[in-house]
């Protein structure tokens, strides 16, 4: 007599082709495993990108460019452009890197704001600038010299310019101004002045930060000195209303910061935003604005709440101003 198979199906019973693993059909289990694997790879890639972005934010670079802006036949004039240092206490690596820039022997230093990111950063900043304060210089402030960073959505700037309407300033901006002025640099916050550099006369004017609407250009408006060797405009944030006014008055060169070069860029494409109304194509480097040349620095620091950069390393720039006839 044939014995029945106790583990086999009963005669006439339907046999499913989908076995189960811990209560899940095999096909669904495979999909789940693939999804978990994909998420794991994405997590690893995300962690790698974050680690790289944190490291890039500390990979300070010096960029050198030639700016044909002086009268034909003029001797070169070296201008060091510093911006967006966002200093906090104990940033010793950054401070040492900045201090060593004096070895470039610039004729002039122009600093376009956002020196601070901490209430106790004025002394560390002055220590970092060190011997650069003995070089003729000029500066304006930025929003982060008035208002301390605060927590928020780190990607909000991709949707719209950041908002710094926070009432009374809570950073020591007056102490900062006093320290830089005591070092010999000229405060250009809604002011104009003349600087004698290497035997050349520079007619320079600047505004307080347009990003928080502290700019008042009207009191300093008007044609630049026709006898000056250089007509220079300075602003922290390169808002078009300021660039237009300076260019219309005859600025030969306008220098700005604020954008961080976009801070997060797409390789092969570039920056997505400028955090102001300047177009992303001019987020950093040398470009034209009407009849003026415009240099926007990508800056050396970041907001401490978003201490990352991607495809946009921190930088200072040495501009070699030469005659317009120089190739």
C-alpha positions in Angstrom: 0.0 0.0 0.0 1.4 3.4 -1.0 2.1 5.7 1.9 0.9 9.3 1.7 3.4 12.2 1.9 2.6 13.9 5.2 4.3 17.1 4.1 2.9 17.3 0.5 -0.3 18.9 -0.6 -3.6 17.0 -0.3 -5.0 15.7 -3.4 -6.7 18.5 -5.4 -5.3 21.3 -3.3 -3.9 24.5 -5.0 -0.2 24.9 -4.7 1.1 28.5 -4.5 4.3 29.3 -6.4 5.1 32.1 -3.9 6.7 30.8 -0.8 6.8 32.9 2.3 9.7 34.2 4.4 8.8 35.4 7.8 5.3 36.1 6.5 6.4 38.1 3.5 6.1 36.8 -0.1 9.5 36.2 -1.8 9.0 38.8 -4.5 8.1 41.5 -1.9 11.0 40.4 0.2 13.4 40.9 -2.7 11.9 44.4 -3.3 12.3 45.2 0.3 15.9 44.1 0.4 16.7 46.1 -2.7 15.1 49.2 -1.2 17.0 48.8 2.0 20.2 48.3 0.0 19.5 51.5 -2.0 18.7 53.5 1.1 22.0 52.2 2.6 24.0 53.3 -0.4 22.2 56.6 -0.4 23.0 57.0 3.3 26.7 56.2 2.7 26.8 58.7 -0.2 25.0 61.3 1.8 27.4 60.9 4.7 30.3 61.1 2.3 29.1 64.3 0.7 28.5 65.8 4.2 32.0 64.8 5.3 33.5 66.3 2.1 31.4 69.5 2.4 32.6 70.0 6.0 36.2 69.5 4.9 35.9 71.8 1.9 34.7 74.6 4.1 38.1 74.5 5.7 40.2 74.2 2.6 41.2 77.8 2.2 42.4 78.9 -1.2 44.1 82.0 -2.7 42.7 83.1 -6.0 44.7 85.5 -8.2 43.2 87.5 -11.1 44.4 90.3 -13.3 42.0 93.3 -13.5 42.7 95.7 -16.5 41.1 98.8 -14.9 43.9 101.4 -14.5 45.1 104.0 -17.1 47.2 102.5 -19.9 50.8 102.2 -18.9 50.1 102.1 -15.1 52.3 100.1 -12.8 50.4 97.1 -11.2 48.5 97.7 -8.0 48.0 94.7 -5.7 44.6 94.6 -3.9 43.8 91.8 -1.4 40.1 91.2 -1.2 38.8 89.6 2.0 35.2 88.8 2.7 32.8 86.8 4.9 35.4 85.6 7.4 32.6 84.7 9.9 35.1 84.5 12.7 34.4 82.7 16.0 36.8 82.1 18.9 39.3 79.2 18.5 39.4 79.2 14.7 43.2 78.9 14.9 43.7 77.3 11.4 41.7 80.0 9.7 43.3 82.8 11.7 46.8 81.5 10.8 46.0 81.3 7.2 44.6 84.8 7.1 47.6 86.2 9.0 50.0 84.7 6.5 48.4 86.6 3.6 50.6 89.6 4.5 53.4 87.7 2.8 51.7 88.6 -0.5 52.7 92.3 0.1 49.5 93.8 -1.0 49.3 97.6 -1.6 45.7 97.7 -0.4 43.3 95.5 1.6 39.6 95.7 0.9 37.3 93.8 3.3 33.7 93.5 2.4 32.0 92.5 5.6 30.7 89.6 7.7 33.8 89.6 9.8 32.0 88.1 12.8 29.8 85.1 13.8 30.2 85.3 17.6 29.9 88.0 20.3 33.5 87.2 21.4 35.1 87.2 18.0 36.4 90.8 17.7 39.7 90.1 19.4 40.3 86.8 17.5 39.6 88.7 14.3 42.1 91.4 15.1 44.7 88.8 15.9 44.0 87.0 12.6 44.3 90.2 10.6 47.5 91.0 12.5 50.0 92.7 10.2 47.4 93.2 7.5 46.1 96.1 9.6 49.4 97.9 8.9 48.6 97.8 5.2 46.3 100.6 3.8 42.8 99.3 4.0 39.1 100.0 3.7 36.0 98.0 5.0 32.3 97.8 5.2 30.2 95.7 7.5 27.7 92.9 6.7 24.6 91.7 8.3 26.5 89.1 10.4 28.5 91.8 12.0 25.2 93.1 13.5 23.2 89.9 14.1 24.4 86.6 15.6 23.6 83.4 13.7 20.5 81.5 14.8 19.1 78.1 14.2 16.8 77.6 11.2 16.3 75.6 8.0 19.8 75.3 6.5 18.4 75.1 3.0 16.0 78.1 3.3 18.4 80.3 1.4 17.8 78.1 -1.7 14.2 79.3 -1.7 14.6 83.0 -0.9 17.2 85.5 0.5 17.8 85.2 4.2 15.9 87.5 6.5 17.8 89.5 9.1 15.0 91.7 10.3 15.6 90.9 14.0 15.3 94.2 15.8 18.3 95.6 17.6 21.7 94.3 16.7 23.2 91.8 19.1 26.8 91.6 18.0 29.5 94.1 19.0 29.6 96.0 15.6 30.7 99.3 17.2 33.6 97.6 18.8 34.5 95.9 15.5 34.4 99.2 13.7 36.6 100.8 16.4 39.2 98.0 16.2 39.5 98.1 12.4 39.6 101.9 12.4 42.2 102.0 15.1 44.3 99.7 13.0 44.3 102.3 10.3 41.6 101.0 7.9 38.9 103.4 6.6 35.3 102.8 7.5 33.2 103.1 4.3 29.8 102.6 5.8 27.8 105.1 3.8 30.9 107.2 3.4 33.4 108.2 0.7 37.1 109.0 1.1 40.4 109.2 -0.7 43.3 106.7 -0.1 46.9 107.3 -1.2 48.4 104.0 -2.1 51.8 103.5 -3.7 51.7 107.0 -5.0 48.3 106.5 -6.6 45.1 108.3 -5.5 42.0 106.1 -5.0 38.6 107.7 -4.7 36.6 105.1 -2.8 33.1 105.0 -1.5 31.0 102.3 0.2 27.6 101.6 1.8 26.5 99.7 4.9 24.9 96.4 4.2 22.0 96.5 1.6 20.9 93.0 2.7 19.4 94.5 5.9 18.6 97.8 4.2 21.3 99.8 6.1 22.6 101.3 2.8 22.2 105.0 2.2 23.8 105.9 -1.0 22.3 109.3 -1.6 24.6 111.3 0.7 27.7 110.0 -1.1 26.3 109.9 -4.6 27.8 111.9 -7.5 30.7 111.6 -10.0 34.0 110.1 -8.8 37.0 112.3 -8.7 38.3 112.7 -12.2 41.8 113.2 -11.0 41.9 109.8 -9.1 43.8 106.9 -10.4 41.0 104.6 -9.5 37.3 105.0 -8.8 36.4 102.2 -6.4 33.0 101.2 -4.9 32.6 98.8 -2.0 29.5 97.0 -0.6 28.9 93.8 1.3 25.9 92.5 -0.5 25.9 93.1 -4.3 22.3 94.3 -4.6 21.5 95.8 -8.0 20.3 99.1 -6.6 23.8 99.7 -5.2 25.7 98.4 -8.2 23.6 100.5 -10.5 24.1 103.7 -8.5 27.9 103.2 -8.3 28.3 102.2 -11.9 26.2 105.2 -13.0 28.5 107.5 -11.0 31.5 106.1 -12.8 33.0 103.4 -10.6 35.7 101.6 -12.5 35.7 98.7 -10.0 33.1 97.5 -7.5 34.0 95.0 -4.8 31.5 92.9 -2.9 31.0 89.7 -0.9 28.0 88.1 0.8 27.1 85.4 -1.7 29.6 82.8 -0.5 29.9 81.9 -4.1 26.5 80.2 -3.7 28.1 78.0 -0.9 26.6 74.8 -2.4 27.2 74.5 -6.2 26.5 71.8 -8.7 29.7 70.7 -10.5 29.6 71.6 -14.1 26.6 73.9 -13.6 27.5 76.3 -10.8 25.7 78.1 -8.0 21.9 77.9 -7.6 21.5 81.1 -5.6 23.2 84.4 -4.6 21.2 85.3 -1.5 20.4 88.7 -3.2 19.1 89.9 -6.5 22.3 89.4 -8.4 22.1 86.7 -11.0 23.8 83.4 -10.2 26.2 83.7 -13.2 28.0 86.5 -11.4 27.9 84.9 -7.9 31.7 85.0 -7.6 34.7 86.3 -9.5 35.2 89.1 -12.0 32.4 90.2 -14.3 30.9 93.4 -15.8 28.2 95.6 -14.4 27.2 98.2 -17.0 30.5 100.1 -17.6 32.1 98.9 -14.3 34.0 95.8 -13.4 32.5 93.9 -10.6 34.4 91.5 -8.3 32.4 89.3 -5.9 34.4 87.3 -3.4 33.2 83.8 -2.5 34.5 84.5 1.0 36.5 82.6 3.6 33.8 81.4 6.1 30.3 80.1 6.6 27.5 80.7 9.0 28.4 78.4 12.0 24.9 76.9 11.7 25.6 75.7 8.1 29.4 75.0 8.2 29.5 73.3 4.8 30.6 74.2 1.2 30.3 72.0 -1.9 32.1 72.7 -5.1 32.7 76.2 -3.8 35.8 76.4 -1.6 36.5 79.3 0.7 38.8 81.9 -0.8 40.6 85.2 -0.5 41.6 87.0 -3.8 44.6 88.9 -4.9 43.6 91.3 -7.6 46.4 92.7 -9.7 45.2 95.9 -11.1 46.9 96.8 -14.4 46.5 99.2 -17.2 43.6 98.8 -19.6 46.1 98.2 -22.4 47.5 95.2 -20.7 46.8 91.9 -22.5 
